[in-house]
């Protein structure tokens, strides 16, 4: 490997990405083939995350956040002021929740800042996704937070430090304390519920929920499955940690868990264990000299980085997790509703042109200053309405450009409809450019639409539209890499033919060169 593994490997679509102490990020296929190697030219933090498109996010220890696409090409970098304090969490529409010391940034997939939240204490439990597309975490001052995608938050102040927190619904969070007690926190109620909950026999190390159950790993090495509805422990099981304790060994207590249709999985530097949902232990394995917690893929392969600078992969089980996927990773659990105008009762829609111009100026200032936050739903609804309405051409162009900067992939179908249905070439061109600015097209619908236009509507020779298609195609391909780029390269090759306008041919050649 050329170095010791710093991070939990990030496994996706039959490949694994790891961060090394030598300052590089490396990717390998399930078969062990080296896919790419990116050098950060400096020390990096021990956290690496991937989005469903396969983009990798990590930071240098000097506080620079770096995004690399699925073939190892740098996309962008941003100054955070401090290195990552935990892994980057990806939202449903590709947005990034980025935790540093006492602070969380939210960026679009293309690196535009949406909002920032500052706290009085550092993280005791790092951010994890919740059931509403936001994040939950705990601070060292015993505060538990739930933050949604707009930066709105709800806070609980606890009397004791939580050991583990788990989101079970969009309104409920379960807290497991070090003494084994369990408490339910309700988002819209002041009361906290602990009545009738059992007490765990040992301190919890990690937990994960699925459906109406929560699986918990305890420091005695046992696993417990807790039923929320029945308020009782359904079963206990012995993990590889328990087996080590029985021999008198002192195991590492850093634990990760997975819970899916196949069962419950427990991972630590000492090994891994798999259980069925009803508590049967399928297997356990011990690892020697692991440098970081291993990762378990949906294809039944366990990846472990050793202190001997070797990355190991083990075929543990034959059961494969079948997921609904697009071109890339699993489809998100939900959507934020950003793809069409939502007009709350309290929202006053500007009626005259001057009011709309002032509203556009307000949105522009908020976007440029990275202070979109809770205004995002309101502003996006306004921009969607103006972009497809009967307003002045200049205002519609401005609205489309701002949608590209807000950067939610959920607005791509709306922009495609503008491209397909508008008569004005400049509006069609701006819609295409906005899609390129968003950068994320995991369904591949934008490039498919562009391809259909080039192949089946050969009469389209407007150089403005075709040049924008070349620009957007290059941007989408650079972000996502193959297999999307394979389709994109075919499209760009069509645009360099002698039949196309010279500006489109020149831009297509530039984009093809950038993909080499």
Order of alpha helices (4+ residues) and beta strands (2+ residues): beta-beta-beta-beta-beta-beta-beta-beta-beta-beta-beta-beta-beta-beta-beta-beta-beta-beta-beta-beta-beta-beta-beta-beta-alpha-beta-beta-beta-beta-beta-beta-beta-alpha-alpha-alpha-alpha-alpha-alpha-alpha-alpha-alpha
